[in-house]
């Protein structure tokens, strides 16, 4: 069994970002020693680490206290962002042997922290994967999860350089037994990308991997600003997206604007599923809607994308609601999404209008 244990962000001010996640996204700040990297950093004088959680989602936020901090080294090379995606695994020793045999760089050999065994391997760019076999499971505080709260990570998106998609796909396949699912090739008048969706055994982790298909691609802009490959966005699952986005907006979070003709075009699609009241509420929040026309009635995908949360146009969040276990990634919205992202790129001067 392979699943996401936690995601580790390297930022300039961990306490400020802890407060941001609590205020803007409704996370809880927790003082929890169940993470090996946290127990190390707590003992160190060079790094400050905070933990926030919502549902099964745990984010670690680390910032440097001293220039000797590994976070300081990361921030000298990259903007703030995701430095580590930690996977919970059943048998860490077997996985490390497999990683070594497939040429992975071992950053931390297997160590016993008492409550877990853990190791760390280098992944793509400056992204690492901490591997954890827990002797005692994390306890999820279900009682404090409201219907409007973030409950889980739906998927994570990794951007890699031109010509690196196939190599990256093979790497995740050989080491973690991820399997390729859908392939997307998106092209507009100004930009494009190639994308391969990877899925872990048992389907617990979905990892779309993108490479640019044009010099003006949003993926190429990410790679240039991030100074290398990295996690472009994390999609967070919410049971009641419309109400949640209204609350996020009220707290000051900014989102990509939807092209004005999007909702009129949406109503022309076959088997349009929304009542006038639902359409009004969804369009007011500028949420994208998708459905498979041959899927059972009621299966509906709602999604919206934040503006980049850090000062550079790199990492952002997607928020997603899957009604009646709707599948996919909003393929019907790709063009609208690309137009929205291109509008932002034009504002920044990365692509010409």
N, C-alpha and C positions, 0 to 999 in steps of 0.2 A: 504494500500500500504506500502510495506517494501522495502527500498533500502539502499545501502551503502552511508552514508553521508561523512565520512572521515575515514582514518586510522591513528592512533597515534603511532608513534615509540618513544621509550625511548632509547636515545643514549648518548654517553659520551661527544660529542661536536656538538650541534645543528647547529651552523653556518658552521662548516666544512661539515656536511652532507647536509645542504641546498645547498652549493656550488657544492657538488658531484652530487646531483640530477639535478641541472641546467646544469653542464658541461657534465656529462656522459650520461644523459637520456633526455636532452632537456626540462626539466620542467621549469616553470617560478616561481621565488620567488615572493610571494604576501604578502602584509602587510594588512591582512584582519581580522577585528574583528567579523566575523560571526560565530565564534566557541566559545561555552561557556567555554571550558577549556582554550582557548587562552586568553579570557578576564580575567579569574581568574589568569593565570600565569603572564600576563602582569602587574597585580597589585601586584604580589608577588615579593619578593626579592630573593626567593630561586630557581627559575626555569626560564630557558631561552627557549622560544618556537619560532620556525620558521615555516612558511607555504610554501609549494610548490604545484603547480598544473599543470596538463596537461589534457586538455579535461575536463571530469567530475571527474577526479581523484584528490582528495585533500589529501596530506600527511602532518600531523603535526609532527614536529621533536622537542622533548624536551630533554634538558640536565640539570643536576643540577648545580646551582651556589653555594648552601650551602648543607651541609650534611643533613639538615632537609627537603630537597626536596623529594617528593614522588618518583621522578625519581632516586635519589640516593639510596633509599630503594630498588627499583626494581633492580637496577644494582648490589646491594650487593647480591641479590639472583639469578640473571640470567644474561646471556650475553645481549648485546643490541638486541632489536627486537621489535615486535609488542606488545604493552601493551593494546591497546583498538581498537576495531572495532566499530565505531559509526553507528547506524542505524537511518535513517529518518523514522518516523512512523506517521500515521495519527492522532492517539488518544493516547497520552502518558499515560493519567490517567488510561484508560482501560487496557493498556498493563502492567502497574505496578501492578494493582490489580491482573491480571492473573499471573504475575511473583511471587508475594507474595503467592498466593494460591497454586502454584506449588513448593514452598520451595526455591525460588531464594533468594540470599543474596542481599539486597538493600544497595548499598554503598553511594548513594546520592538520597534522596527523590526528588520528582518533585519540580523544582524551576523555576521561571519565570525570564528570563534574558532580557526581553523586546522584542528582536527580535526572541526569541524562548522560548519554555519550554523544560527543559531537566532533565534527571535523569540518574543514573548509576547503573548497576547491575554487580555482579561478575559472570563470566562465568567459563571456564575450566582452571585449573592451575592458573596462574597469569593474564590470559586474562580477560579483562572487556568489557562490552558493554555499551557505552553511548547511550541513547535513546533521540532523538530530534524531537520535533514537531515544525516546523518552521512557523512563522507567515508571513514571507516573504521569498520567494524561493531564493536560491543561484543563482546568475547570472553567467551563463557560457560564457566565452569570446571566442565565436566560431571563430571570425575573425583571431585569432592568431594561430589556429590549422592547421598545415600543414598536407599534406597527409602522411608524415613520422612520425607524432607525436603519442604518446600514447593517446588514446581517452577515455578508460574506463577500469574498473576492470572487467575481464572476470570471474575469480573465485578466492577463497581463500582456502587454505588447512590447516586444523587443525590436528595436531598429538596428540594422547592421549595414555596412558599407556595400557599395556596388560590387557585385560578383561574390559576395559572402553568404548569400542566402542558402545555397545548397550545402555549403560546408557547415553552417550553423545548424541546419536541419539534421544533417548526419550526426553531428556531435551530440545533440540532445537525444537522438535515436539510439546511438551506441551506448551512451552512459546511463541514461535514465529510462530507456525503452519508450520514449515518447513516439507516437505514431502520427504520420501526416494525415490531415483531414482535408478540409476545403482549400482550394487554391484560388486566389483573387488576383486579377491584373486590372488595375484601375487606371484610366487615362482621361484627362480633360484636355482642353486646348492649351493649358499652361503647364500641367505637371502630371506625374503618374507614379505608381508604385507596383511592385510585385509582392504578394503576401502569401505565406504558407502557414495555415493553422496547424499547430501541433497539439496533441492531447495525450495526457499521461495515462498509464495503465489504470483501469477503473474509472477514468474520466474525471478525476478530481481537479486536475489543473488543465486549463486551456491557455495555450501560449501562441498567439499569432506572431510570426516573425516577418518583418518588412525590410525590403531593400528599395532604394530609389530607382525609378525608371526614367528619370530625366534630371538635368542639372538644377531645375527650378522646383523639384519635388519637395513637398513638406518634409519628407524623410531626409533629403539631402540637407535642408536647412537645419533640422535637428542635429544631424551628424556634425555639421560645421560648428554650430553654437555649443553643442555638448562636448566637442573635441573628441569624438569617437562614438562607438556603439553604446547603446544603453536602453534603459526602460523608458519608453515614450509616454505610456499611460497605464493606469490601473483602472479597471472597470469594477465598480462597487455595486452590489445587489441591494435593492431597496424594495420592500413589498408595496409601498404606496408612494410612487414617484412624484405625482403632481403636488401633493401636500409637502413632501420633503423639499422639493426644489423651491417652492414658495418660501419655506423657512430658510433655506440656504441663501436665497437672494436677499431676504430681509437681514441676514447676518453679514451681507457684503460680498458674497461670492459672485464673480462675474462668469457669464457663459457665452459660448459662441452664438451669434445671432443666426437665425434660420432665414434663408432666402424668402422674400415676401410671397412669391407664388407657390411656395411649397405646399401649403394646406389646400389650395384650390386644386393643384395637381393630385394631391393625395385622394381627394374625393372622387376623382375620375377612375381610380384603380378598381379592379374587379373585387367584389365582396368587401367593399368598404365597411368596416365593422363598428364605427363609432356613432353614438347618438349625438344629436346637436349639442347637448349639454357637455358631454365628454370632450367633443372636438373644441368647444369654446374654452374649456379649462386647460386642455393640453396646448392649444395654440397660444393661449395667454402666457404660459410658461415657456413657450418655444421649444417644446419637446418633440423629438422625432418619433415616428410611428412606423412599424413594419409588421407584416404578416405574410405567411406562405399561403397562397391561394388554395392549395390542396390540403392544408392543415385542418385539424378539427376546429369547429366553431369555438371562439373564445381565446384561442392561442394568439397572443399579441405581444409584441416587443416594443417597449418604450425606452428611449435612450436620449441622453443629453450630455454635452461635453463642456467642461469648464474651460475658461481661459487658462493659460499656463499659470501655475500658482507661485512660481519663483520669479525673480526679476528678469531672467532670460527666457526666451520662448522655447522651452524644452518640455518639461514634465507637466502633464495635466491629468485630471480625473475624468472618467466617464461614469455616469450613474445610470443604472439599468433596472428595469422592472420586466420580469418574464411572467406574463399571465398564462395560467394553465400550462406551465412548463414549456413555453415557446422556446424554440431552438434558434440557432444562427447568430449572426452578428449585425443584423440590420442591413443586409445586403441591398435592400431596396432604398436605403438612405445614403449609400456611398456617394452618389453624385451630389446630393444636397450638402452632405458633410464636406466634400472636397471644395465645393464652391464657397462654403462658409470659411474654411481654413485658408483658401486662396485670398479671400477678401482681407483676412487678417495679415497675410503675407504681403499683400499690396500696400497696406497701411505701413508695414515695416520696411517697404522698399525691396523685399527679397525677390518678388516677381513683378514684372511690369504689367500695368493695367491695359 
